[in-house]
């Protein structure tokens, strides 16, 4: 059976388990969000972004199951 799902940039995730930080730019994806957490994340190229909260996100995997990602900025 061919998988007919359409993937776009809004729904695609690339996870690097060796990373120090998980970051999501879509506030609506958070199950909860502690907006008292503030700071900056610095990337390898020395660019920075402001973080405006931290908590967990529920994602859907390719097989249709769901997984929480915790400590997401």
Helices and strands as residue ranges (DSSP letters): G 27-29, E 39-42, E 48-51, E 55-60, E 66-72
